[in-house]
Amino acid sequence: MPVSYDIDLAAGHVLVDLSGPVSAAEILDYYSTLAADPTVCPSLSVLADCRQVTSVPSFLELYSIATAKGRLPPIFGHVVPRCS
């Protein structure tokens, strides 16, 4: 899978791993999956490892991703105490 993630509550972050050719649909699916994950809380920071990505969506696709992401519920925002 080109986009996967692991939530480390103890460390306070989400590690996103991207590899190979990454499509706009895969990025949108990742955002939707992450938004629905009950483990996610606003205090988590996000670290994305893109070192293994071989191709990315076009500029217009990236623009549509940013627009679609803006319509999702906020996942990460201001800093709050860590999840318990």
Stockholm file with secondary structure:
# STOCKHOLM 1.0

chainA/1-84         MPVSYDIDLAAGHVLVDLSGPVSAAEILDYYSTLAADPTVCPSLSVLADCRQVTSVPSFLELYSIATAKGRLPPIFGHVVPRCS
#=GR chainA/1-84 SS CCEEEEEETTTTEEEEEEEEECCHHHHHHHHHHHHHCTTCCTTCEEEEEEEEEEECCCHHHHHHHHHHHHHSCCCSCSCCCCCC
#=GC SS_cons        CCEEEEEETTTTEEEEEEEEECCHHHHHHHHHHHHHCTTCCTTCEEEEEEEEEEECCCHHHHHHHHHHHHHSCCCSCSCCCCCC
//
